[in-house]
């Protein structure tokens, strides 16, 4: 099989994986959604992206989508439970395709977000919550910088 044929086969598999991911969540697989889903989960690996980095990845693949479409699509993916939003500093949103509860490392020197080992995190106690409330989730972002 030629290199071009292998790349076409891999692209078809990635597009199928992205379309299936959308369909399983009940989202209509529009062209823009499939393009972005393919970039997020096409290779079967988890990703931490910003809207801007996903937009740049689409541009690199010559896929015409606007930045506004990327933002709107990521919001739809969040609402459908396909990605979770991780806020850093209250100013920057990252979107994680791994939707299971887990902590993150935020690398201050390059603005990168990565998974931290969940099995090593121990939260011994949480503060008492107000009456009539319940904890929806606990987010842990560990900020790192190079020595």
CORVENTA-V137171 format. One record per residue. N is the residue number from 0. RES is the residue in one small letter. PHI is phi in whole degrees, -180 to 180 (999 if undefined). PSI is psi as a letter, one per 30 degrees, with the letter a starting at -180 (* if undefined). Layout:
# CORVENTA-V137171
n->(N/N)
res->(RES/RES)
phi->(PHI/PHI)
psi->(PSI/PSI)
This chain:
# CORVENTA-V137171
n->(0/1/2/3/4/5/6/7/8/9/10/11/12/13/14/15/16/17/18/19/20/21/22/23/24/25/26/27/28/29/30/31/32/33/34/35/36/37/38/39/40/41/42/43/44/45/46/47/48/49/50/51/52/53/54/55/56/57/58/59/60/61/62/63/64/65/66/67/68/69/70/71/72/73/74/75/76/77/78/79/80/81/82/83/84/85/86/87/88/89/90/91/92/93/94/95/96/97/98/99/100/101/102/103/104/105/106/107/108/109/110/111/112/113/114/115/116/117/118/119/120/121/122/123/124/125/126/127/128/129/130/131/132/133/134/135/136/137/138/139/140/141/142/143/144/145/146)
res->(x/x/x/x/x/x/x/x/x/x/x/x/x/x/x/x/x/x/x/x/x/x/x/x/x/x/x/x/x/x/x/x/x/x/x/x/x/x/x/x/x/x/x/x/x/x/x/x/x/x/x/x/x/x/x/x/x/x/x/x/x/x/x/x/x/x/x/x/x/x/x/x/x/x/x/x/x/x/x/x/x/x/x/x/x/x/x/x/x/x/x/x/x/x/x/x/x/x/x/x/x/x/x/x/x/x/x/x/x/x/x/x/x/x/x/x/x/x/x/x/x/x/x/x/x/x/x/x/x/x/x/x/x/x/x/x/x/x/x/x/x/x/x/x/x/x/x)
phi->(999/-71/-61/-63/-66/-64/-66/-63/-65/-64/-65/-62/-65/-64/-65/-65/-61/-64/-64/-64/-59/-67/-62/-63/-91/82/-98/-68/-81/-70/-58/-65/-64/-65/-58/-71/-63/-60/-67/-80/-129/-59/-98/81/-102/-79/-134/-119/-131/-103/-59/-67/-71/-70/-60/-63/-64/-65/-63/-62/-94/56/-106/-77/-137/-85/-62/-62/-64/-61/-58/-63/-69/-63/-62/-63/-64/-63/-62/-84/82/-82/-136/-116/-90/-120/-90/-123/65/69/-119/-127/-104/-112/-121/-114/-78/-90/-92/-77/-62/-163/-81/-131/-100/-114/-89/-63/-70/-129/69/-96/-111/-141/-72/-105/-66/-65/-71/-97/-90/-128/-103/-76/-161/-109/-66/-61/-99/-61/-60/86/-117/-138/-77/-86/-169/-127/-105/-122/-122/-100/-85/-125/-141/-70/-75)
psi->(k/l/e/e/e/e/e/e/e/e/e/e/e/e/e/e/e/e/e/e/e/e/e/f/f/g/k/k/i/l/e/e/e/e/e/e/e/e/e/e/g/e/g/g/l/l/l/j/l/l/e/e/e/e/e/e/e/e/e/f/g/h/j/j/k/l/e/e/e/e/e/e/e/e/e/e/e/e/e/f/g/e/l/k/k/j/k/k/g/g/f/k/k/l/k/k/f/j/g/k/k/l/l/l/k/j/j/e/f/g/g/k/k/l/k/l/j/e/f/f/k/j/j/e/k/l/l/k/l/l/k/g/l/l/k/e/l/k/k/j/j/j/k/l/l/k/*)
